[in-house]
Structure formats: structure tokens, C-alpha cells
Amino acid sequence: MNDDGTGLLTIGELARATGLTVRTIRYWSDEGVLTPVTRSAGGYRLYDAQGVARLELIRTLRELGVGLDDVRQVLAGERTVAQVAATHVAALDAQISSLKVTRAVLSSVARHDSTARETTLMNKLARLSAAERQRIMAEFVTEALQGLDAVDPEVRERLRATTVDLAADPTPEEVDAWVELAEMLQDPEFRAQMRRAMELNSADGTPGEARGRSLWFAKRLVELVAPARGRGITPQSPDAEPVLRELFGDAPRADVLERMAAGFNERVARYRELIALVNRAPASPHAEDFAWVVAALRARTDS
């Protein structure tokens, strides 16, 4: 305590009382966070007993990562500690989310021994906002459906409702899936392939047709193919023919194959798998049934 009998404290005495360094207290004082009540005849800053309590609050808030501007507002009574804490929690949540993405990207880079270019692309795609990710998907869907009024309404609505909800704490595998999916969605060849599948779907229908035509066919396909696969019938087996006839009748196998392969090939299957991975959703349970039909058709049309 200052020996002039006023009960005021010098910076050195505050330092000894609080365990803080003189340099730190002087800095906070220079920044206007800790204001001296007066100065001594020699020009030294003097603080009252409340200065110790203010210093403890300042130190606590700074250790929690609160900025000096927010500390100054709390001490001035402009904001409460609770208000500042809530704001800081939101900021920390955003920082934690960013760090989780960073960790997932770095883990993926390390696992794949990625090049500098691949690392840059992965980081860029992983940090896209939810709105930016959905914009990529929306552009893909728009191109696939543009002007095709006879596409099965159920198919159209399901395609338009497809989302890409990369988690705030993605795993390296989910980052990999999103990067692969984003590249696929922007690949002109795959976009043309999906467009062709929608054109074929539209050609099989009429505008205003009742919804569900395509889903009825998919259900029928699974009902026929799953038991055949369960009995060990291979796509190349003569026993596969009755299944194909039940599904397609006497329709030319080459025409049927074109339609089936457009909507159910390896790339489309991978697209659906990636969507499920990114969204942490179950994968399609019947992909092997559709692949079986395509293989059976191909075995009967390849020369």
C-alpha cells in the first residue's frame, strides 16, 4: 500500500497483490481497461482497493479468451458478463467447427499422400458453406431436368430434394466423399449422363401423368431379382431370362439396356453412395439388384 496514508496502490503493489506482472498491469492500464483513480506527486499511477477486484475479473475474462474491447464494455457496465460469454461461446463454436474441418482435411491429405493441388482443392471444397454446397447440387439438378415435363413427378421431386449436408465435424472419409461428389456434380460427362437418364425417363411418360411410375417399376424389380439372386442365379445364367421377361416383356433388350444403364450404372451407384456418406444416411439397399439386371441385359446384347 502506498505510504502516503491514502490507501491507494501503485502498479507494483497491485502486481504483488494479484500475482500479475507490472508489465501486464501497465499494458491494461494503457489500453484503458484499468483506469487509475489518480496519480502521485511523482506521476505514478495509483489505484484503489477495487482495482484488485477489477484486475481479477480482467484476468479471468482474458484467460477465457475475451477480447479487451469486450472486457472494457463489461467494466463500463455496457454489457453483462453473461452477454459477453454468450457471444464468445458462439465464436468458439465457429472456431471449433473450423478446426474440425481442418483436422479432417489434414487427416485425409496425410492418408492419401495428396499433392499440393489436391490439398488446395480439398480444403476449398471442404470449407464451402452449406448454401454453396447446395448451389452446386441445385445447378446439377436444374441441368438434368430442364424442359423435361414428362419426367415421373416422384423422380423429379426426389432429385430436387437431394441435399448435401456435410457435418460440422466431418470425418476424413466424409471430406473425401464430399470432394469426390463435388467433382462428380461438376463433371460435364456425368452431368450429360444424368441428363440422358432423365430424358429417357421423360420419353416413357406424359406430362401430367400420375406420380410413382418409376418407383413402381423399381419395387417390382427388387421383388423379382432379390429372390433370384438369393437362389444363386447369375446374370449370365439362362435362368435369368424369365426374370427379364417378367420385367420387360418382349421389348428389345438393347433399348431396355440403354434405359437401365443410364439410370443404374457404376457412376450413378457411386453418386448415390457418396450422397449417403456425406449426409450420414443409409446407403441404397438394392443397388446390387439393379446392377444384376444391367449385367443380365448386357450379357444378352453384347456381341
matplotlib code that plots the C-alpha trace (Angstrom):
import matplotlib.pyplot as plt

x = [0.0, 1.2, 2.8, 1.0, -1.9, -4.4, -4.9, -4.1, -1.9, 0.9, 1.2, 4.0, 1.7, -1.1, 1.3, 2.3, -1.4, -2.6, 0.4, 0.3, 3.3, 3.9, 4.2, 0.7, -1.0, 0.6, -0.5, -4.1, -4.0, -2.6, -5.4, -8.0, -9.2, -7.9, -8.1, -6.1, -8.0, -5.2, -1.5, 1.1, 3.1, 5.8, 3.4, 2.9, -0.5, -2.4, -5.3, -7.9, -8.7, -11.4, -8.6, -7.6, -11.1, -11.2, -7.9, -9.1, -12.2, -10.0, -7.6, -10.5, -12.1, -8.7, -7.9, -11.3, -10.2, -12.5, -11.1, -10.1, -13.0, -15.5, -13.7, -13.9, -17.6, -18.2, -16.3, -18.1, -21.5, -22.4, -22.7, -23.0, -20.6, -23.3, -23.9, -20.2, -19.9, -22.8, -21.1, -17.8, -19.4, -20.8, -17.4, -15.7, -18.3, -17.4, -13.7, -14.1, -16.1, -13.4, -10.7, -12.6, -12.8, -9.1, -8.3, -10.4, -8.7, -5.2, -6.0, -7.3, -4.2, -1.9, -3.7, -3.7, -0.3, -2.1, -0.3, -0.3, -3.0, -5.2, -4.8, -5.8, -8.9, -9.9, -9.5, -11.5, -14.4, -14.5, -14.9, -17.8, -20.8, -24.0, -25.6, -22.6, -22.8, -26.5, -26.0, -23.7, -26.3, -29.1, -27.3, -26.7, -30.4, -31.6, -29.5, -30.7, -34.4, -34.6, -37.5, -38.4, -42.1, -42.8, -40.3, -42.0, -43.1, -41.8, -38.4, -38.3, -39.3, -36.8, -34.0, -34.8, -35.0, -31.5, -29.3, -25.6, -25.4, -21.7, -21.5, -19.8, -17.4, -16.8, -14.6, -11.8, -13.9, -16.8, -14.5, -13.2, -16.8, -17.8, -14.8, -15.4, -19.1, -18.5, -16.2, -18.7, -21.5, -19.4, -18.2, -19.7, -19.6, -21.6, -24.0, -24.7, -25.2, -27.7, -29.4, -29.7, -31.3, -33.9, -34.6, -35.2, -37.5, -39.4, -39.7, -41.5, -44.1, -46.5, -46.9, -49.4, -49.0, -49.7, -46.6, -44.8, -44.3, -40.6, -40.8, -43.4, -41.0, -38.1, -40.3, -41.2, -37.6, -36.5, -39.4, -38.2, -34.5, -33.7, -35.2, -33.3, -30.0, -30.9, -31.1, -27.7, -28.9, -26.2, -26.9, -25.3, -27.4, -30.2, -32.4, -32.1, -34.2, -37.6, -36.8, -36.0, -39.1, -41.3, -39.8, -39.6, -41.7, -40.7, -39.1, -35.8, -33.0, -30.7, -33.3, -34.0, -30.3, -29.8, -32.5, -31.4, -27.7, -28.4, -30.0, -28.3, -24.6, -21.5, -21.1, -24.8, -24.4, -21.3, -23.1, -25.8, -23.3, -21.5, -24.7, -25.4, -21.8, -21.9, -25.3, -24.6, -27.6, -28.1, -26.9, -29.4, -30.1, -31.0, -28.1, -26.9, -30.4, -30.3, -26.7, -27.8, -30.4, -27.9, -25.4, -28.1, -29.2, -25.6, -24.8, -27.7, -26.8, -23.0, -21.8]
y = [0.0, 3.5, 5.0, 8.4, 7.2, 7.4, 3.6, 3.8, 1.2, 1.6, -0.8, -2.6, -3.2, -4.3, -6.8, -8.2, -8.4, -10.2, -12.2, -10.4, -8.7, -5.0, -5.0, -6.7, -4.3, -1.3, -2.6, -3.0, 0.5, 1.9, 0.3, 1.9, -1.3, -0.5, 3.2, 4.7, 6.8, 9.4, 9.9, 10.5, 13.7, 11.9, 11.0, 7.3, 5.8, 4.9, 2.5, 2.0, -1.3, -2.1, -2.2, -5.7, -7.0, -5.4, -7.0, -10.4, -10.0, -8.8, -11.7, -14.2, -12.8, -12.7, -16.3, -17.3, -15.6, -12.5, -9.5, -6.2, -4.4, -6.7, -6.6, -2.8, -2.9, -5.2, -3.0, 0.1, -1.6, -1.6, -5.4, -8.1, -10.9, -13.3, -11.4, -11.4, -15.1, -16.0, -14.1, -15.8, -19.2, -18.6, -17.5, -20.6, -22.9, -21.5, -21.8, -25.4, -26.2, -24.8, -26.7, -29.9, -29.4, -28.5, -31.7, -33.8, -32.3, -32.8, -36.3, -37.1, -35.4, -37.5, -40.7, -40.2, -38.5, -35.8, -33.3, -29.6, -29.1, -31.9, -30.4, -26.9, -28.3, -30.4, -27.6, -25.2, -27.7, -28.7, -25.1, -24.3, -23.1, -25.2, -22.7, -23.0, -26.8, -26.8, -24.3, -26.9, -29.6, -27.3, -26.4, -30.1, -30.9, -28.0, -29.1, -32.7, -31.7, -28.5, -28.7, -32.4, -32.1, -35.8, -37.0, -39.0, -36.4, -38.6, -38.8, -35.1, -34.2, -36.6, -35.3, -31.7, -32.6, -34.1, -32.3, -32.3, -31.9, -32.2, -32.4, -29.6, -32.2, -34.3, -37.3, -37.6, -40.2, -37.7, -35.0, -37.4, -38.3, -34.6, -33.8, -36.7, -35.8, -32.2, -33.1, -35.5, -32.9, -30.5, -33.1, -32.4, -36.1, -37.2, -34.2, -35.4, -38.9, -37.8, -35.6, -38.7, -40.7, -38.0, -37.8, -41.5, -41.3, -38.4, -40.3, -43.1, -40.8, -38.0, -34.5, -34.6, -38.4, -39.8, -39.9, -43.1, -44.9, -45.3, -46.2, -48.9, -50.4, -50.3, -52.1, -54.7, -55.2, -55.8, -58.2, -60.3, -60.0, -60.3, -63.9, -64.8, -63.6, -65.4, -68.6, -68.1, -67.2, -65.3, -62.6, -64.8, -67.8, -69.0, -68.9, -65.1, -64.9, -65.5, -62.6, -60.3, -61.3, -60.7, -57.2, -56.1, -58.5, -58.7, -55.2, -55.1, -55.9, -53.2, -50.5, -51.7, -51.9, -48.2, -47.1, -49.2, -48.4, -44.7, -44.7, -47.7, -47.8, -47.8, -44.0, -43.4, -46.1, -44.3, -40.9, -42.3, -43.9, -40.6, -38.7, -41.2, -40.9, -37.1, -37.0, -39.8, -41.6, -45.3, -46.4, -47.7, -51.3, -52.5, -51.3, -54.9, -55.9, -53.1, -54.0, -57.6, -56.6, -54.4, -57.2, -59.7, -57.4, -56.7, -60.5, -60.8, -57.8, -57.8, -59.4]
z = [0.0, -0.8, 2.3, 2.0, 4.0, 1.2, 0.9, -2.8, -4.5, -7.0, -10.0, -8.2, -5.2, -7.4, -9.0, -5.7, -4.6, -7.7, -8.9, -12.3, -13.8, -13.7, -17.5, -17.9, -15.5, -17.2, -20.6, -19.4, -17.9, -21.1, -23.0, -20.8, -19.2, -15.8, -15.1, -12.2, -9.7, -9.6, -9.9, -7.2, -7.0, -8.9, -11.7, -10.8, -11.4, -8.2, -7.8, -5.1, -3.4, -6.0, -8.5, -7.2, -7.9, -11.3, -12.1, -11.1, -13.4, -16.2, -15.8, -15.7, -18.9, -20.7, -19.7, -21.2, -24.4, -24.2, -26.1, -24.5, -26.2, -24.6, -21.2, -21.4, -22.1, -19.1, -16.8, -18.1, -17.4, -21.1, -21.3, -18.8, -18.3, -19.4, -22.7, -23.4, -22.6, -24.9, -27.8, -27.0, -27.0, -30.5, -31.7, -30.1, -31.7, -35.1, -34.4, -33.2, -36.3, -38.5, -36.6, -37.0, -40.8, -40.8, -38.9, -41.3, -44.4, -43.0, -42.0, -45.5, -47.1, -44.9, -45.6, -49.4, -49.7, -51.6, -53.9, -53.3, -55.9, -54.5, -51.0, -52.1, -53.9, -50.9, -48.5, -50.7, -51.2, -47.6, -46.4, -48.7, -46.8, -46.7, -49.2, -51.5, -51.4, -52.1, -55.0, -56.7, -56.2, -57.5, -60.6, -61.3, -60.8, -62.9, -65.9, -65.5, -65.5, -67.6, -70.1, -69.3, -68.3, -68.6, -66.0, -63.3, -60.7, -57.9, -59.5, -60.2, -56.6, -55.1, -57.2, -56.4, -52.7, -52.6, -50.1, -49.3, -45.5, -44.7, -40.9, -38.9, -37.6, -40.7, -40.6, -43.2, -45.0, -45.2, -46.5, -49.2, -50.1, -50.4, -52.6, -54.9, -55.0, -55.8, -58.6, -60.0, -59.8, -61.8, -64.3, -67.8, -68.7, -65.6, -65.9, -69.5, -68.3, -65.7, -68.3, -70.6, -67.8, -67.2, -71.0, -71.2, -68.1, -69.7, -73.0, -71.2, -69.7, -70.5, -68.9, -66.0, -65.5, -62.1, -59.9, -59.0, -62.3, -61.9, -58.2, -59.0, -61.5, -59.0, -56.4, -59.0, -60.0, -56.4, -55.8, -58.8, -58.7, -55.0, -54.7, -57.9, -56.5, -53.3, -55.2, -56.7, -60.2, -62.0, -64.6, -67.3, -66.4, -68.7, -65.5, -65.5, -68.7, -67.1, -64.7, -67.6, -69.5, -66.4, -66.1, -69.8, -71.8, -75.4, -75.6, -77.5, -75.0, -76.5, -75.9, -72.4, -71.6, -72.7, -70.3, -67.5, -67.9, -68.0, -64.6, -62.9, -63.8, -61.7, -61.7, -60.7, -58.0, -56.7, -56.8, -54.6, -52.3, -51.9, -51.2, -48.4, -47.0, -46.9, -45.3, -42.9, -44.3, -45.0, -48.5, -51.0, -50.1, -53.6, -55.7, -56.4, -57.7, -60.3, -61.2, -61.7, -64.2, -66.1, -66.2, -67.4, -70.2, -71.2, -71.3, -73.9, -76.1, -76.2, -79.4]

ax = plt.figure().add_subplot(projection="3d")
ax.plot(x, y, z, "-o")
ax.set_aspect("equal")
plt.show()
